[in-house]
Amino acid sequence: MRFTDAFKLTLSEASRLIRANELSPTELLESLLQRIDRLEPKLEAWVTIDRDGAMATAKRYSKEAAEGRLRGPLHGIPVGLKDIFYTKGLKTTAGSKILADFVPAYDATTVSRLKEAGAIILGKTETTEFASFDPAPTRNPWNTDHTPGGSSSGSAAAVSSGMCPAALGSQTGGSTLRPAAYCGIVGLKPTYGRVSRFGVYPLSWCLDHVGILTRTVEDASVLLEVLAGHDPKDTASSILTVPSYRRALDSLSPPELGLLREFFYDNASVEVRENLEEVTERLGKAGAEVVEARLPKSFAVVHAAHRTLMIAEAAAVHEETFRTRMADYRVKLRGMIAAGLLVPASTYLKAQRIRSQFTREIAVALKRFDCLMMPATSGPAPRGLESTGDPAFNSPWSFCGFPSIAVPSGLTKDGLPLGIQLVGRPFEEEVVLGAARWCERIIGFGHGPHDPK
């Protein structure tokens, strides 16, 4: 491979070459910057590209790698960050004119951990306003007439198109797994509390998760191992020990999967249903045990309760600024905050009780399976940029906080990606990643978008 084509490498492939002194961080970054120069005018995935800072770091890390000094598993790997992650000295706008000139004085914990592991912060990717529903300008690399999904729009498009091998996003409803499925890549939402959210601009404290976007399950496991672990600065951060997620991929066996057709099948497009049936058959023939599972009765009110919590907490986050700068909010977020300010405390508390009940009941449903399986989205990426798509297939797992992952599983007749979604038990990401990696191998997606014209 010519080093000008290094943008095609996955995170793990690039890391192995850097460690073997067959590729330098500078060569990798130069290839990615050339890729950005070519595609960014058409895709609009980035808010800020830190060319000078990233190149200075890449040169320093190239020298260290040549001397056999590696900072960690991400040494020399450029990473994109959704523009809600605080970055010291680098603008963080959250997709809003309200923070248009905001430059944080410190890094988010996730950003600090990336840097400690040797990653190079390439820049900040586009997001919907404050990670809600007002779309970013980003276009889908598979077809620029379609949305890449939201709210991690830029991160998904950048990874899918080869502008960076990995990026961080977030998920409150479906903002990591949905754009991953729409863009034909892997999206991982860890268990609530597994990855610190300190320094990530909030939308809903009880629903927000940090998300990981990569091109392979292996790459997602590498990033999770770097990011996971207790952070006293995040009050929801778990103190549980972090296992080796990469080691969990060494010995894979066919998983036991609970197939959820109920709700998901009924609300999916024909092509999504056909893809789910085809994938189910292939996985079963390869040795997976796939048994139809049932949803608990509490699922019937999960989406309504999720929305109640999200709008009430979003209103609390923005209340002070909203009262003085209402006109500066875009229309969808403005409406959500206004509605959230009207939610009675009793309604909020009822929604929290439903959340507790659903969490208990879905944990029981998962006891006999490694993971639950369902489509990642109800259909392929919608045409147009007015909407970022429907998060309904992902939001139940943000609601209960269980780990979930999207893996690309096929293409529509129009050439748009589709994905499956796996959901596992809390703090058992190694099981989820193992099952996802096994499925990834059997499915053998192997597609990427053509460069937009």
C-alpha positions, 0 to 999 in steps of 0.5 A, spaced: 500 500 500 502 506 498 502 511 504 498 516 500 492 510 501 493 510 508 487 513 509 484 506 507 487 503 513 483 501 519 485 503 526 488 496 528 491 496 521 494 503 522 497 501 529 500 495 527 504 498 522 506 504 526 508 499 531 512 495 526 515 502 523 512 500 517 508 507 517 509 513 521 504 517 524 506 523 520 505 519 513 498 517 516 496 524 518 498 526 511 494 521 507 488 523 512 488 530 511 489 529 503 482 525 504 479 531 508 481 536 502 478 532 497 471 530 500 470 535 506 467 540 501 462 535 499 460 532 505 461 537 511 463 533 516 468 537 520 467 544 524 474 545 526 480 541 523 487 542 527 492 541 522 497 545 525 496 542 532 495 535 529 501 535 525 506 538 530 504 532 534 504 527 529 511 529 528 513 528 535 510 521 535 513 519 529 520 521 532 518 517 538 515 511 534 522 510 530 526 510 537 521 505 540 517 509 545 510 508 544 505 512 548 500 507 548 495 503 544 493 509 540 500 511 538 500 516 532 492 514 531 488 521 529 481 521 532 475 525 530 471 528 536 464 530 536 463 537 537 460 537 544 467 534 547 471 539 551 478 540 548 483 545 551 484 550 547 480 548 541 473 551 540 467 547 542 461 549 539 456 544 540 453 546 533 450 552 536 451 559 535 450 560 543 457 557 543 460 559 537 466 562 540 467 557 546 474 555 547 474 550 553 480 551 558 480 543 559 479 537 556 474 532 557 476 526 561 475 521 554 479 526 550 485 526 556 485 518 556 485 518 548 491 523 548 494 519 554 494 513 549 497 516 544 492 519 539 492 525 535 486 529 536 485 531 528 479 536 529 471 537 531 466 533 527 459 536 526 453 535 530 446 537 531 445 543 535 447 541 542 446 533 540 438 534 539 434 534 533 436 540 528 440 537 523 448 539 521 450 540 514 453 533 513 451 529 508 451 521 507 458 519 504 454 513 500 449 518 497 450 525 498 442 526 497 441 523 504 442 524 511 448 521 515 443 520 521 444 524 527 446 527 532 453 524 531 453 526 524 460 528 522 463 523 526 459 517 522 461 521 515 468 522 517 469 515 519 465 512 513 469 516 508 476 515 510 477 522 513 479 518 520 479 511 522 475 513 528 471 518 532 467 519 538 460 521 538 454 520 543 448 517 544 441 519 548 436 516 544 440 513 537 445 518 536 451 513 535 448 507 532 443 510 527 448 514 524 453 508 524 448 504 521 446 509 515 453 510 514 455 502 514 460 502 520 460 500 527 457 504 532 458 502 540 454 505 546 457 502 552 453 501 558 451 507 562 457 509 567 462 505 563 465 511 560 466 518 563 461 524 560 465 529 564 467 535 559 461 532 554 456 537 553 449 534 556 443 533 553 440 529 558 444 527 564 440 520 566 440 518 558 447 521 555 452 516 553 459 517 550 459 513 543 464 510 539 464 510 531 469 505 527 470 501 521 471 494 525 469 491 531 476 490 533 477 497 533 471 499 537 474 494 542 481 498 542 478 504 543 473 502 549 479 499 553 482 506 552 476 510 555 473 505 560 474 506 567 472 510 573 472 517 573 470 521 580 469 527 576 462 523 573 457 522 578 454 516 574 461 513 573 462 506 575 467 503 579 467 496 576 473 493 574 475 494 566 476 487 563 481 487 556 476 487 551 481 486 545 483 479 549 475 477 549 476 477 541 481 472 541 477 466 542 470 467 539 465 462 539 458 462 536 453 466 540 446 465 543 442 470 540 435 472 542 431 475 536 426 481 537 421 481 531 416 484 536 415 491 534 422 492 530 419 487 525 413 491 525 416 498 524 421 496 519 421 497 512 421 491 507 428 491 505 430 491 513 426 485 514 428 481 508 435 483 511 434 481 518 431 474 515 437 473 511 442 475 516 438 470 521 439 465 517 446 466 515 448 466 522 444 460 524 447 456 519 454 458 521 453 455 528 449 461 532 443 459 536 438 464 534 431 464 538 425 468 538 425 473 544 419 477 547 419 484 550 416 485 557 410 489 557 413 495 560 416 496 553 409 499 550 411 505 554 418 506 553 418 511 548 414 515 551 417 515 558 424 516 554 422 522 551 419 525 558 426 524 561 430 527 555 425 533 554 425 535 562 432 534 563 434 538 556 430 543 559 433 543 566 440 544 562 438 550 558 433 553 562 437 559 564 440 560 557 433 559 554 430 565 558 435 570 555 437 567 548 431 563 546 431 566 539 438 563 538 436 556 539 434 552 532 426 550 532 426 543 534 431 544 540 427 550 542 420 546 541 423 541 546 426 545 551 419 549 551 415 542 552 420 540 557 419 546 562 412 544 562 413 537 564 410 536 572 415 533 577 410 527 578 410 525 570 418 525 570 418 521 576 413 516 573 418 516 567 423 514 572 419 508 575 418 506 568 425 506 566 427 502 573 421 497 571 424 496 564 431 495 566 429 490 571 425 486 566 429 486 560 435 484 564 431 478 565 429 477 558 437 477 557 439 471 562 438 466 557 442 469 551 449 473 550 445 478 546 438 480 543 438 482 536 434 486 532 435 491 526 439 497 527 434 502 524 427 502 521 430 503 514 436 506 510 438 513 511 432 518 509 433 522 503 434 529 504 437 533 510 431 536 514 431 530 518 436 525 521 432 519 521 428 515 527 431 513 533 426 509 535 430 502 534 435 505 539 432 509 544 430 503 548 437 501 550 439 508 551 433 508 556 435 502 560 443 504 559 445 497 556 451 496 552 449 496 544 452 495 538 451 496 530 454 492 525 453 493 518 449 487 515 447 489 507 445 494 502 439 496 499 437 495 492 439 503 492 446 501 495 445 504 502 447 501 508 443 497 513 445 494 520 443 489 525 443 491 532 446 487 538 444 489 546 447 485 552 447 485 559 450 491 563 458 491 564 458 485 559 461 489 553 466 483 552 460 479 551 457 484 546 463 485 542 465 478 542 458 476 539 459 482 534 465 480 532 463 473 530 457 476 526 461 481 523 466 475 520 460 471 518 456 477 515 462 479 511 460 486 509 466 488 506 463 495 502 465 502 503 462 508 499 464 511 493 467 517 493 462 523 492 462 526 485 
